[in-house]
């Protein structure tokens, strides 16, 4: 960090960092190989890299300056006490049996999260988590943001949760841009295989990325303790479920919802990427992310693009994983968490065109022309999804259309390998709409 370089008198290193973005020639690497004879393109790339270096240095200077600032703020709020001693430090070993090591944070209420101090801390955390999420390949920047944020939170893992929320947003925007390009025909045939690969990787990262493993509350740790379900808890919070992950700011007795911290913190920070008309995936932090839910459902039903079966299977696994996580949360406290997935996916299904729903029924009954790879798994996942959203408090028009099509084509699917799961689904749908006597 530049502060450490100054403290150690490493002025040559600081000078080199300054010159890097102004006068030192920057190698563009393999990008230049594509534009060997194009002088203008090479110059543009070089100038862009120099601009990146300059602005990265400015941003790093800002974040680096926030470290002592947040430390002083913590001292002021905690009566001159800083963070807890590290378990390996001498202070911790000397005083581990002494009452003086008790942490006073939360022992007295220093400010409200609604006053200027609380809002300023939320702004800082929103800014730092956004910078850290967008600096995945910059370890120095990430360490600086963590050092600054650590002074504002009781536990550093809580900052990683907010960082992961931003990463979910980044992944979702990539998925949306690729999906829109496929739907609009803006991606040519030679690029489609790469686009499909990007979709597969991004969807898998939404549920399995290691940074989401710290996203559980103590209440939810038993039900979402391992594997894909545990990783999906934070995605569920991102989509709009309340109180999935909470943390405690310095000077407060009570925990706050970390998504609410992002929501209040972004109000005046200028992090309103969602105001861009070209981006529809994201709505305000803390609100129901309806565009994201619609996007996931469109991936399941293909939309206008003929997606590979494996991509749709990954999307169906993701949706059903969210269903399982929501069931576990709601089973504990329905009034606290609500049914974000059931209600909003049900509403999104009602808004689908009839052709899209008929395509979904064809995949359910194994009567569509998709390849056989994972065909049975896709059918079972669709049945699970429909069986869950049928009881949503919506108009139910989407599920009604599914039932009508199943009853019309009963002779066809009764001979298919999926007939048992389809029959169970048909009975559930018929019970919902009072049509059991017609089966």
C-alpha positions as CSV (number, residue, x, y, z in Angstrom):
1,X,0.0,0.0,0.0
2,X,1.2,3.6,-0.7
3,X,1.0,4.4,3.1
4,X,3.3,1.5,3.9
5,X,5.7,2.7,1.1
6,X,5.8,6.2,2.6
7,X,6.4,4.9,6.1
8,X,9.3,2.7,5.0
9,X,10.8,5.5,2.8
10,X,10.3,3.5,-0.4
11,X,10.1,6.6,-2.6
12,X,11.4,4.9,-5.7
13,X,8.5,2.5,-5.6
14,X,6.0,5.4,-5.2
15,X,7.6,7.3,-8.0
16,X,7.4,4.2,-10.3
17,X,3.7,3.9,-9.5
18,X,3.2,7.5,-10.4
19,X,5.1,7.3,-13.7
20,X,3.3,4.1,-14.7
21,X,0.2,5.9,-15.6
22,X,1.8,8.9,-17.3
23,X,5.1,8.3,-19.1
24,X,6.2,4.7,-18.9
25,X,5.3,2.6,-21.9
26,X,2.7,-0.1,-21.1
27,X,2.8,-3.4,-22.9
28,X,-0.6,-4.4,-24.2
29,X,0.3,-8.1,-24.3
30,X,-1.5,-10.4,-26.7
31,X,-4.1,-7.8,-27.5
32,X,-1.5,-6.1,-29.8
33,X,-1.1,-9.3,-31.8
34,X,-4.6,-8.8,-33.2
35,X,-3.8,-5.3,-34.5
36,X,-0.2,-5.6,-35.7
37,X,-0.8,-3.4,-38.8
38,X,-3.4,-1.1,-37.2
39,X,-1.6,1.8,-35.7
40,X,-4.7,3.6,-34.6
41,X,-6.1,0.5,-32.7
42,X,-2.7,-0.1,-31.0
43,X,-2.6,3.5,-29.9
44,X,-6.1,3.4,-28.5
45,X,-5.3,0.2,-26.5
46,X,-2.2,1.7,-25.1
47,X,-3.9,5.0,-24.1
48,X,-6.7,3.1,-22.5
49,X,-4.4,1.0,-20.4
50,X,-2.5,4.1,-19.3
51,X,-5.9,5.7,-18.3
52,X,-6.8,2.6,-16.3
53,X,-3.5,2.8,-14.4
54,X,-4.0,6.5,-13.6
55,X,-7.6,6.0,-12.4
56,X,-6.7,2.8,-10.5
57,X,-4.0,4.8,-8.7
58,X,-6.5,7.6,-7.8
59,X,-9.1,5.0,-6.6
60,X,-6.5,3.1,-4.6
61,X,-5.3,6.4,-3.0
62,X,-8.9,7.1,-1.9
63,X,-9.5,3.7,-0.4
64,X,-6.1,3.8,1.2
65,X,-6.9,7.1,2.9
66,X,-10.1,5.6,4.2
67,X,-8.2,3.1,6.4
68,X,-6.9,5.5,9.0
69,X,-10.1,7.6,8.7
70,X,-12.3,4.6,9.6
71,X,-9.9,3.6,12.3
72,X,-10.1,7.1,14.0
73,X,-13.9,6.9,13.7
74,X,-13.9,3.6,15.5
75,X,-11.7,5.0,18.2
76,X,-14.1,7.9,18.7
77,X,-17.2,5.7,18.9
78,X,-15.6,3.0,21.1
79,X,-14.1,5.3,23.8
80,X,-10.6,5.0,22.4
81,X,-10.7,1.2,21.9
82,X,-10.0,-0.3,18.5
83,X,-10.7,-3.7,17.1
84,X,-10.5,-6.9,19.1
85,X,-6.9,-8.2,19.5
86,X,-5.9,-10.8,17.0
87,X,-5.8,-14.3,18.6
88,X,-2.1,-14.6,17.7
89,X,-1.1,-11.2,19.0
90,X,0.8,-10.7,22.3
91,X,-2.0,-8.4,23.7
92,X,-4.5,-11.2,23.3
93,X,-2.3,-13.8,25.0
94,X,-1.5,-11.5,27.9
95,X,-5.1,-10.4,28.6
96,X,-7.2,-13.4,27.5
97,X,-8.2,-14.1,31.2
98,X,-8.7,-10.4,32.0
99,X,-12.1,-8.7,31.8
100,X,-10.4,-5.8,30.1
101,X,-10.4,-7.7,26.8
102,X,-14.2,-7.6,26.7
103,X,-15.3,-5.8,23.6
104,X,-17.3,-2.6,24.4
105,X,-18.8,-2.3,20.9
106,X,-22.5,-2.5,21.4
107,X,-22.2,-2.0,25.1
108,X,-23.5,1.5,24.7
109,X,-25.5,3.0,21.9
110,X,-23.4,5.7,20.2
111,X,-25.6,6.6,17.2
112,X,-28.6,5.5,15.3
113,X,-28.4,3.9,11.9
114,X,-30.8,6.6,10.7
115,X,-28.7,9.6,11.8
116,X,-25.8,11.2,9.8
117,X,-23.1,9.0,11.4
118,X,-24.9,5.8,10.6
119,X,-25.8,6.8,7.1
120,X,-22.1,7.8,6.5
121,X,-20.9,4.4,7.6
122,X,-23.4,2.7,5.4
123,X,-22.2,4.8,2.4
124,X,-18.7,3.9,3.1
125,X,-19.5,0.1,3.3
126,X,-21.5,0.3,0.1
127,X,-18.6,2.0,-1.7
128,X,-15.9,-0.3,-0.3
129,X,-17.9,-3.5,-1.1
130,X,-18.6,-2.3,-4.6
131,X,-14.9,-1.5,-5.2
132,X,-13.8,-4.8,-3.8
133,X,-16.3,-6.8,-5.9
134,X,-15.1,-5.0,-9.1
135,X,-11.4,-5.6,-8.2
136,X,-11.3,-9.4,-8.3
137,X,-7.8,-9.5,-9.8
138,X,-6.4,-6.7,-7.7
139,X,-5.3,-8.2,-4.4
140,X,-3.9,-4.9,-3.1
141,X,-7.2,-3.1,-3.7
142,X,-9.2,-5.8,-2.0
143,X,-6.9,-5.9,1.0
144,X,-7.2,-2.1,1.4
145,X,-11.0,-2.2,1.2
146,X,-11.2,-5.0,3.7
147,X,-8.9,-3.1,6.1
148,X,-11.1,0.0,5.9
149,X,-14.3,-1.8,6.2
150,X,-13.1,-3.9,9.1
151,X,-13.1,-0.9,11.4
152,X,-16.8,-0.3,10.6
153,X,-18.2,-3.8,11.3
154,X,-18.1,-6.1,14.2
155,X,-17.1,-9.1,12.0
156,X,-15.0,-8.9,8.8
157,X,-17.0,-11.8,7.2
158,X,-20.0,-9.4,7.1
159,X,-18.1,-7.3,4.6
160,X,-17.5,-10.3,2.5
161,X,-21.3,-10.9,2.4
162,X,-21.9,-7.4,1.0
163,X,-19.0,-7.9,-1.5
164,X,-20.7,-11.1,-2.6
165,X,-24.0,-9.2,-3.2
166,X,-22.2,-7.0,-5.7
167,X,-20.6,-10.0,-7.3
168,X,-24.1,-11.5,-7.8
169,X,-25.1,-8.3,-9.5
170,X,-22.1,-8.4,-11.8
171,X,-22.8,-12.0,-12.7
172,X,-26.5,-11.3,-13.3
173,X,-25.7,-8.4,-15.7
174,X,-23.4,-10.6,-17.7
175,X,-26.1,-13.2,-18.0
176,X,-28.6,-10.6,-19.1
177,X,-26.4,-9.0,-21.7
178,X,-25.6,-12.4,-23.3
179,X,-29.3,-13.5,-23.1
180,X,-30.5,-10.3,-24.7
181,X,-27.9,-10.6,-27.5
182,X,-29.1,-14.2,-28.2
183,X,-32.8,-13.2,-28.2
184,X,-32.2,-10.2,-30.5
185,X,-30.0,-12.1,-32.9
186,X,-27.1,-9.7,-32.2
187,X,-24.8,-12.7,-31.6
188,X,-23.7,-14.4,-34.9
189,X,-23.7,-18.1,-35.3
190,X,-20.0,-18.5,-34.9
191,X,-20.1,-16.8,-31.5
192,X,-23.1,-18.7,-30.1
193,X,-21.1,-21.6,-28.7
194,X,-19.0,-19.1,-26.7
195,X,-22.2,-17.3,-25.5
196,X,-23.7,-20.6,-24.3
197,X,-20.5,-21.4,-22.4
198,X,-20.6,-18.0,-20.8
199,X,-24.2,-18.5,-19.7
200,X,-23.4,-22.0,-18.2
201,X,-20.4,-20.7,-16.3
202,X,-22.2,-17.6,-14.9
203,X,-25.2,-19.6,-13.8
204,X,-23.0,-22.1,-12.0
205,X,-21.1,-19.3,-10.3
206,X,-24.4,-17.8,-9.0
207,X,-24.9,-20.9,-6.9
208,X,-21.4,-22.3,-6.3
209,X,-18.9,-19.5,-6.0
210,X,-16.8,-19.8,-2.8
211,X,-17.4,-16.2,-1.8
212,X,-21.1,-17.0,-1.1
213,X,-20.3,-19.7,1.5
214,X,-20.2,-17.1,4.3
215,X,-23.7,-15.8,3.6
216,X,-25.7,-17.6,6.3
217,X,-27.3,-16.3,9.4
218,X,-27.0,-18.2,12.6
219,X,-30.7,-19.1,12.4
220,X,-30.3,-20.4,8.9
221,X,-27.0,-22.3,9.3
222,X,-28.7,-25.6,10.2
223,X,-31.0,-25.6,7.2
224,X,-28.4,-24.2,4.7
225,X,-25.2,-25.5,6.1
226,X,-23.5,-27.1,3.0
227,X,-23.4,-27.4,-0.7
228,X,-25.4,-25.6,-3.3
229,X,-28.3,-24.8,-0.9
230,X,-26.0,-22.9,1.5
231,X,-24.5,-20.9,-1.3
232,X,-28.0,-19.9,-2.6
233,X,-29.0,-18.3,0.7
234,X,-27.3,-15.0,-0.3
235,X,-28.8,-15.1,-3.8
236,X,-32.2,-15.4,-2.2
237,X,-31.4,-12.3,-0.1
238,X,-30.4,-10.5,-3.3
239,X,-33.7,-11.4,-5.0
240,X,-35.6,-9.7,-2.1
241,X,-36.0,-11.9,0.9
242,X,-35.5,-9.9,4.1
243,X,-33.2,-10.6,7.1
244,X,-31.4,-13.5,5.5
245,X,-28.0,-12.0,6.5
246,X,-27.6,-9.4,9.2
247,X,-24.6,-7.8,10.8
248,X,-23.7,-5.2,13.4
249,X,-22.2,-1.8,12.8
250,X,-19.9,-0.3,15.3
251,X,-21.6,1.6,18.1
252,X,-24.9,-0.3,17.8
253,X,-26.5,-2.9,20.0
254,X,-28.8,-4.4,17.3
255,X,-28.1,-6.2,14.1
256,X,-29.1,-4.7,10.8
257,X,-30.0,-6.3,7.5
258,X,-26.8,-6.1,5.3
259,X,-28.9,-5.6,2.2
260,X,-30.5,-2.7,3.9
261,X,-27.0,-1.3,4.6
262,X,-26.4,-1.4,0.8
263,X,-29.7,0.1,0.1
264,X,-29.3,3.1,2.4
265,X,-25.6,3.4,1.6
266,X,-26.1,3.7,-2.2
267,X,-28.6,6.5,-1.9
268,X,-26.1,9.3,-2.2
269,X,-22.9,7.5,-3.2
270,X,-23.6,7.6,-7.0
271,X,-23.7,3.8,-7.4
272,X,-26.9,3.9,-9.3
273,X,-26.0,1.8,-12.2
274,X,-29.6,0.6,-12.3
275,X,-30.7,4.1,-13.6
276,X,-29.1,3.2,-16.9
277,X,-31.9,2.4,-19.4
278,X,-29.7,-0.3,-21.0
279,X,-29.5,-2.3,-17.8
280,X,-32.8,-3.9,-16.5
281,X,-31.4,-6.8,-14.4
282,X,-31.1,-4.8,-11.2
283,X,-33.5,-2.8,-9.2
284,X,-32.8,-0.9,-6.0
285,X,-31.1,-2.9,-3.2
286,X,-33.7,-4.4,-0.8
287,X,-36.5,-4.4,-3.4
288,X,-37.9,-7.5,-5.2
289,X,-35.6,-8.1,-8.1
290,X,-38.4,-8.8,-10.6
291,X,-36.2,-8.4,-13.7
292,X,-33.7,-11.0,-12.4
293,X,-36.6,-13.5,-11.6
294,X,-38.0,-13.0,-15.1
295,X,-34.6,-13.6,-16.6
296,X,-34.1,-16.9,-14.8
297,X,-37.5,-18.0,-15.9
298,X,-36.8,-17.1,-19.5
299,X,-33.7,-19.2,-19.5
300,X,-35.8,-22.1,-18.3
301,X,-38.4,-21.7,-21.1
302,X,-35.7,-20.7,-23.7
303,X,-37.1,-17.3,-24.6
304,X,-36.6,-16.5,-28.3
305,X,-33.2,-18.2,-28.4
306,X,-32.8,-21.9,-28.8
307,X,-30.7,-22.6,-25.8
308,X,-28.8,-25.9,-25.3
309,X,-30.5,-28.3,-23.0
310,X,-27.6,-28.2,-20.5
311,X,-28.0,-24.5,-20.1
312,X,-31.7,-24.9,-19.3
313,X,-30.9,-27.7,-16.9
314,X,-28.4,-25.5,-15.0
315,X,-31.1,-22.7,-14.9
316,X,-33.7,-25.2,-13.6
317,X,-31.2,-26.5,-10.9
318,X,-30.7,-22.9,-9.8
319,X,-34.4,-22.2,-9.5
320,X,-35.1,-25.4,-7.7
321,X,-32.2,-24.8,-5.3
322,X,-33.8,-21.4,-4.5
323,X,-37.1,-23.2,-3.9
324,X,-35.5,-25.6,-1.4
325,X,-33.7,-22.7,0.5
326,X,-36.9,-20.7,0.7
327,X,-38.8,-23.7,2.0
328,X,-36.3,-24.1,4.8
329,X,-36.5,-20.4,5.8
330,X,-40.3,-20.2,5.6
331,X,-40.6,-23.4,7.6
332,X,-39.0,-21.6,10.5
333,X,-40.7,-18.2,10.4
334,X,-43.1,-17.4,7.6
335,X,-44.0,-13.9,8.8
336,X,-40.3,-12.9,8.9
337,X,-39.1,-14.1,5.6
338,X,-42.1,-14.3,3.2
339,X,-42.3,-16.3,0.0
340,X,-40.3,-14.3,-2.5
341,X,-39.6,-17.2,-4.9
342,X,-43.1,-18.7,-4.9
343,X,-45.0,-15.4,-5.3
344,X,-42.7,-13.7,-7.8
345,X,-41.9,-16.7,-10.0
346,X,-45.7,-17.5,-10.0
347,X,-46.4,-14.0,-11.2
348,X,-43.7,-14.2,-13.8
349,X,-45.2,-17.5,-15.1
350,X,-48.6,-15.8,-15.4
351,X,-47.1,-13.2,-17.6
352,X,-45.5,-15.6,-20.0
353,X,-46.9,-16.0,-23.5
354,X,-49.1,-19.0,-24.2
355,X,-46.5,-20.3,-26.7
356,X,-43.8,-20.2,-24.0
357,X,-46.0,-22.1,-21.6
358,X,-46.8,-24.7,-24.2
359,X,-43.1,-25.2,-24.8
360,X,-42.6,-25.7,-21.1
361,X,-45.3,-28.4,-21.2
362,X,-43.7,-30.1,-24.1
363,X,-40.4,-30.3,-22.2
364,X,-42.3,-31.5,-19.1
365,X,-43.9,-34.3,-21.1
366,X,-40.7,-35.2,-23.0
367,X,-42.4,-34.5,-26.3
368,X,-40.2,-31.6,-27.5
369,X,-37.4,-31.9,-30.0
370,X,-34.6,-31.2,-27.6
371,X,-31.6,-33.5,-27.4
372,X,-31.7,-36.4,-25.1
373,X,-28.8,-35.2,-22.8
374,X,-30.4,-34.6,-19.5
375,X,-33.9,-34.6,-20.9
376,X,-35.4,-36.5,-18.0
377,X,-33.8,-34.2,-15.4
378,X,-35.2,-31.1,-17.1
379,X,-38.7,-32.7,-17.1
380,X,-38.4,-33.5,-13.4
381,X,-37.1,-30.0,-12.5
382,X,-39.9,-28.3,-14.4
383,X,-42.4,-30.5,-12.5
384,X,-40.9,-29.5,-9.2
385,X,-41.0,-25.8,-10.1
386,X,-44.6,-25.9,-11.3
387,X,-45.7,-27.9,-8.2
388,X,-44.2,-25.2,-6.0
389,X,-45.6,-22.0,-7.7
390,X,-49.1,-23.4,-8.2
391,X,-50.1,-22.3,-4.7
392,X,-48.7,-18.8,-5.1
393,X,-51.1,-15.9,-4.3
394,X,-51.4,-14.8,-7.9
395,X,-54.0,-15.2,-10.7
396,X,-52.6,-18.6,-11.5
397,X,-53.2,-18.2,-15.2
398,X,-49.9,-19.8,-16.1
399,X,-50.5,-22.9,-14.1
400,X,-54.1,-23.1,-15.4
401,X,-52.8,-23.1,-19.0
402,X,-50.4,-25.9,-18.1
403,X,-53.3,-27.9,-16.6
404,X,-55.4,-27.4,-19.7
405,X,-52.6,-28.5,-22.0
406,X,-51.9,-31.6,-19.9
407,X,-55.5,-32.6,-20.0
408,X,-55.7,-32.1,-23.7
409,X,-52.6,-34.1,-24.4
410,X,-53.1,-36.8,-21.8
411,X,-53.0,-39.7,-24.3
412,X,-49.6,-38.5,-25.5
413,X,-47.7,-38.1,-22.2
414,X,-49.3,-41.2,-20.5
415,X,-47.0,-43.3,-22.5
416,X,-43.8,-41.3,-21.8
417,X,-41.2,-42.1,-19.2
418,X,-42.1,-39.1,-17.2
419,X,-45.8,-40.0,-16.8
420,X,-45.6,-40.6,-13.1
421,X,-44.2,-37.2,-12.2
422,X,-46.5,-35.5,-14.7
423,X,-49.5,-37.3,-13.3
424,X,-48.6,-36.2,-9.8
425,X,-48.3,-32.6,-11.0
426,X,-51.6,-32.8,-12.9
427,X,-53.3,-33.9,-9.7
428,X,-51.8,-31.0,-7.8
429,X,-52.9,-28.5,-10.5
430,X,-56.3,-30.0,-10.7
431,X,-56.8,-29.7,-6.9
432,X,-55.8,-26.0,-7.1
433,X,-58.4,-25.3,-9.8
434,X,-61.1,-27.7,-8.7
435,X,-60.8,-30.0,-11.7
436,X,-59.9,-33.3,-10.1
437,X,-63.1,-34.8,-11.4
438,X,-62.0,-34.1,-15.0
439,X,-58.8,-36.2,-14.8
